[in-house]
Amino acid sequence: MGHEIALNELDPGVRNFVGFLRSKGFNTTDSGDGESKPEEARIMPWPHVFISVPGAEQNLIPESQRLLVEMTAAGLDVQPGDIQATYDPTQGSMGIIQLVDDEERYIRQFQWWS
């Protein structure tokens, strides 16, 4: 696992959701709420969270499915396209799960307390 940024250093609109994902054992590597940073500093113009998955060859699909189960169990209405998983074999065995809330249905609104 890499350097984990403290929740209070993240964009306000993703803190609760990233905290939830971390509590479930997901290694979040990038996130943003699509509005807190200046436009030129945003990776995406909408809420998103990226999750790194070591050993992608064996773990990317199971971790993507586990993410869906955890989100559904939390009462979130996950739609097709919300969760995307990618793997580039030229970059070692690390995979990335990309969670994009371009319709702004849950990341900013998510309420969770550990």
MIDOSE-1310 file (N, C-alpha, C; in nm, 2 decimals, decimal comma, always signed):
residues 114
mghe	+0,08/-0,12/+0,00/+0,00/+0,00/+0,00/+0,09/+0,12/+0,00; +0,04/+0,23/-0,07/+0,12/+0,35/-0,08/+0,09/+0,44/+0,04; +0,13/+0,57/+0,02/+0,11/+0,67/+0,12/-0,04/+0,70/+0,13; -0,10/+0,69/+0,24/-0,25/+0,72/+0,25/-0,27/+0,86/+0,30
ialn	-0,33/+0,94/+0,23/-0,36/+1,08/+0,26/-0,47/+1,09/+0,37; -0,46/+1,17/+0,47/-0,56/+1,18/+0,58/-0,69/+1,23/+0,52; -0,80/+1,18/+0,57/-0,93/+1,21/+0,52/-0,95/+1,36/+0,52; -0,90/+1,43/+0,63/-0,93/+1,58/+0,63/-0,85/+1,66/+0,53
eldp	-0,76/+1,59/+0,46/-0,69/+1,66/+0,35/-0,75/+1,64/+0,21; -0,86/+1,55/+0,21/-0,93/+1,53/+0,08/-1,03/+1,63/+0,06; -1,08/+1,64/-0,07/-1,19/+1,73/-0,10/-1,31/+1,70/+0,00; -1,37/+1,80/+0,05/-1,48/+1,78/+0,15/-1,59/+1,68/+0,09
gvrn	-1,62/+1,69/-0,03/-1,73/+1,61/-0,09/-1,70/+1,47/-0,11; -1,58/+1,42/-0,08/-1,55/+1,28/-0,10/-1,50/+1,21/+0,04; -1,48/+1,29/+0,14/-1,43/+1,24/+0,26/-1,51/+1,13/+0,32; -1,64/+1,14/+0,34/-1,72/+1,04/+0,40/-1,71/+0,91/+0,31
fvgf	-1,72/+0,92/+0,18/-1,72/+0,81/+0,09/-1,59/+0,74/+0,09; -1,48/+0,81/+0,09/-1,34/+0,75/+0,09/-1,32/+0,68/+0,23; -1,37/+0,74/+0,34/-1,36/+0,68/+0,47/-1,43/+0,55/+0,47; -1,55/+0,54/+0,41/-1,63/+0,42/+0,40/-1,55/+0,31/+0,33
lrsk	-1,50/+0,35/+0,21/-1,42/+0,25/+0,13/-1,30/+0,20/+0,20; -1,23/+0,29/+0,27/-1,11/+0,25/+0,34/-1,14/+0,16/+0,45; -1,26/+0,18/+0,52/-1,30/+0,09/+0,63/-1,33/-0,05/+0,58; -1,36/-0,06/+0,45/-1,39/-0,19/+0,39/-1,27/-0,25/+0,33
gfnt	-1,15/-0,19/+0,35/-1,03/-0,25/+0,30/-0,99/-0,21/+0,16; -1,05/-0,11/+0,10/-1,01/-0,07/-0,03/-0,90/+0,04/-0,02; -0,80/+0,03/-0,11/-0,69/+0,12/-0,11/-0,72/+0,23/-0,21; -0,77/+0,34/-0,16/-0,80/+0,46/-0,25/-0,67/+0,53/-0,28
tdsg	-0,66/+0,57/-0,41/-0,54/+0,63/-0,46/-0,56/+0,77/-0,51; -0,68/+0,80/-0,55/-0,71/+0,93/-0,60/-0,86/+0,96/-0,58; -0,89/+1,08/-0,55/-1,03/+1,11/-0,54/-1,05/+1,26/-0,56; -1,17/+1,30/-0,59/-1,20/+1,44/-0,60/-1,36/+1,46/-0,60
dges	-1,40/+1,57/-0,55/-1,55/+1,59/-0,55/-1,59/+1,67/-0,67; -1,50/+1,71/-0,76/-1,54/+1,78/-0,88/-1,57/+1,92/-0,87; -1,55/+1,98/-0,75/-1,59/+2,12/-0,73/-1,50/+2,20/-0,64; -1,43/+2,13/-0,55/-1,35/+2,20/-0,45/-1,22/+2,26/-0,50
kpee	-1,16/+2,20/-0,59/-1,03/+2,25/-0,65/-1,06/+2,34/-0,77; -0,97/+2,43/-0,80/-0,98/+2,51/-0,92/-1,00/+2,42/-1,04; -1,07/+2,47/-1,14/-1,10/+2,38/-1,26/-0,97/+2,32/-1,32; -0,87/+2,40/-1,33/-0,74/+2,34/-1,39/-0,67/+2,24/-1,31
arim	-0,71/+2,23/-1,18/-0,65/+2,13/-1,09/-0,73/+2,00/-1,07; -0,85/+2,00/-1,14/-0,93/+1,88/-1,13/-0,90/+1,78/-1,23; -0,90/+1,65/-1,19/-0,88/+1,54/-1,28/-1,01/+1,52/-1,36; -1,12/+1,53/-1,29/-1,25/+1,51/-1,35/-1,34/+1,62/-1,30
pwph	-1,44/+1,66/-1,37/-1,54/+1,76/-1,33/-1,65/+1,71/-1,24; -1,64/+1,58/-1,20/-1,75/+1,52/-1,12/-1,68/+1,44/-1,01; -1,76/+1,40/-0,91/-1,70/+1,31/-0,80/-1,65/+1,18/-0,85; -1,53/+1,14/-0,80/-1,47/+1,02/-0,84/-1,38/+0,96/-0,73
vfis	-1,35/+0,83/-0,73/-1,26/+0,77/-0,65/-1,19/+0,66/-0,73; -1,06/+0,65/-0,72/-0,98/+0,54/-0,78/-0,93/+0,45/-0,67; -0,93/+0,33/-0,70/-0,89/+0,23/-0,60/-0,78/+0,14/-0,67; -0,66/+0,13/-0,60/-0,56/+0,04/-0,66/-0,58/-0,10/-0,62
vpga	-0,55/-0,20/-0,71/-0,57/-0,34/-0,68/-0,44/-0,41/-0,72; -0,35/-0,45/-0,62/-0,24/-0,53/-0,65/-0,28/-0,66/-0,70; -0,19/-0,73/-0,78/-0,22/-0,86/-0,83/-0,34/-0,86/-0,92; -0,35/-0,76/-1,01/-0,47/-0,75/-1,09/-0,51/-0,87/-1,16
eqnl	-0,42/-0,95/-1,21/-0,45/-1,07/-1,28/-0,55/-1,16/-1,21; -0,54/-1,17/-1,08/-0,63/-1,25/-1,00/-0,73/-1,17/-0,92; -0,70/-1,05/-0,89/-0,78/-0,97/-0,80/-0,88/-0,87/-0,85; -0,86/-0,82/-0,97/-0,93/-0,71/-1,02/-1,08/-0,73/-1,03
ipes	-1,12/-0,84/-1,09/-1,26/-0,87/-1,10/-1,33/-0,90/-0,96; -1,26/-0,99/-0,88/-1,32/-1,01/-0,74/-1,33/-0,88/-0,66; -1,23/-0,79/-0,67/-1,24/-0,66/-0,59/-1,35/-0,57/-0,65; -1,36/-0,57/-0,78/-1,47/-0,49/-0,84/-1,61/-0,54/-0,79
qrll	-1,62/-0,67/-0,79/-1,75/-0,73/-0,74/-1,77/-0,70/-0,59; -1,66/-0,71/-0,51/-1,67/-0,68/-0,37/-1,72/-0,53/-0,35; -1,66/-0,44/-0,43/-1,70/-0,30/-0,42/-1,85/-0,29/-0,45; -1,90/-0,35/-0,55/-2,04/-0,35/-0,58/-2,12/-0,40/-0,47
vemt	-2,08/-0,51/-0,41/-2,16/-0,57/-0,29/-2,16/-0,47/-0,17; -2,04/-0,41/-0,14/-2,03/-0,32/-0,03/-2,12/-0,19/-0,05; -2,12/-0,14/-0,17/-2,19/-0,02/-0,21/-2,34/-0,05/-0,20; -2,38/-0,17/-0,25/-2,52/-0,21/-0,25/-2,57/-0,23/-0,11
aagl	-2,49/-0,30/-0,03/-2,52/-0,32/+0,11/-2,54/-0,19/+0,19; -2,47/-0,08/+0,15/-2,48/+0,05/+0,21/-2,60/+0,13/+0,16; -2,68/+0,06/+0,07/-2,80/+0,13/+0,02/-2,78/+0,21/-0,10; -2,66/+0,21/-0,17/-2,64/+0,29/-0,28/-2,69/+0,23/-0,41
dvqp	-2,75/+0,31/-0,50/-2,80/+0,27/-0,62/-2,70/+0,27/-0,73; -2,62/+0,16/-0,74/-2,51/+0,16/-0,84/-2,57/+0,12/-0,97; -2,53/+0,20/-1,07/-2,58/+0,18/-1,21/-2,47/+0,13/-1,30; -2,51/+0,07/-1,41/-2,40/+0,03/-1,51/-2,31/+0,14/-1,54
gdiq	-2,18/+0,12/-1,55/-2,09/+0,22/-1,58/-2,03/+0,29/-1,46; -2,09/+0,28/-1,34/-2,04/+0,35/-1,23/-1,90/+0,30/-1,18; -1,89/+0,17/-1,19/-1,76/+0,10/-1,15/-1,70/+0,05/-1,28; -1,57/+0,09/-1,30/-1,49/+0,04/-1,42/-1,36/-0,01/-1,36
atyd	-1,31/-0,12/-1,42/-1,18/-0,18/-1,38/-1,09/-0,18/-1,50; -0,97/-0,14/-1,48/-0,87/-0,14/-1,59/-0,74/-0,21/-1,54; -0,67/-0,26/-1,64/-0,54/-0,32/-1,61/-0,45/-0,30/-1,74; -0,34/-0,25/-1,72/-0,24/-0,23/-1,82/-0,12/-0,32/-1,80
ptqg	-0,10/-0,43/-1,87/+0,00/-0,52/-1,85/+0,14/-0,47/-1,86; +0,15/-0,35/-1,93/+0,29/-0,29/-1,94/+0,32/-0,21/-1,81; +0,23/-0,20/-1,72/+0,26/-0,13/-1,59/+0,27/-0,22/-1,47; +0,31/-0,35/-1,49/+0,32/-0,44/-1,38/+0,18/-0,50/-1,35
smgi	+0,16/-0,55/-1,23/+0,04/-0,62/-1,20/-0,06/-0,54/-1,12; -0,05/-0,40/-1,13/-0,14/-0,32/-1,06/-0,26/-0,29/-1,14; -0,38/-0,31/-1,09/-0,50/-0,27/-1,16/-0,57/-0,15/-1,09; -0,66/-0,09/-1,16/-0,73/+0,03/-1,10/-0,88/+0,01/-1,11
iqlv	-0,95/+0,03/-1,01/-1,10/+0,04/-1,01/-1,13/+0,19/-1,01; -1,21/+0,23/-1,10/-1,25/+0,37/-1,12/-1,40/+0,38/-1,09; -1,43/+0,46/-0,99/-1,57/+0,48/-0,95/-1,60/+0,62/-0,98; -1,69/+0,64/-1,08/-1,72/+0,78/-1,12/-1,87/+0,80/-1,10
ddee	-1,90/+0,91/-1,03/-2,04/+0,95/-1,00/-2,07/+1,07/-1,09; -2,07/+1,05/-1,22/-2,10/+1,17/-1,31/-2,24/+1,22/-1,30; -2,33/+1,14/-1,25/-2,47/+1,19/-1,23/-2,49/+1,24/-1,08; -2,38/+1,24/-1,01/-2,38/+1,29/-0,87/-2,50/+1,23/-0,79
ryir	-2,50/+1,10/-0,78/-2,61/+1,03/-0,71/-2,57/+0,99/-0,57; -2,44/+0,98/-0,54/-2,41/+0,92/-0,40/-2,28/+0,97/-0,34; -2,17/+1,00/-0,42/-2,04/+1,03/-0,35/-2,05/+1,15/-0,26; -2,10/+1,26/-0,31/-2,11/+1,38/-0,23/-2,21/+1,37/-0,12
qfqw	-2,32/+1,30/-0,14/-2,43/+1,29/-0,05/-2,41/+1,18/+0,06; -2,30/+1,10/+0,04/-2,28/+0,98/+0,13/-2,26/+1,02/+0,27; -2,33/+0,96/+0,36/-2,32/+0,98/+0,50/-2,27/+0,85/+0,57; -2,16/+0,86/+0,64/-2,11/+0,74/+0,70/-2,02/+0,78/+0,82
ws	-2,03/+0,71/+0,93/-1,95/+0,73/+1,04/-1,89/+0,60/+1,08; -1,76/+0,59/+1,11/-1,70/+0,47/+1,16/-1,74/+0,43/+1,29
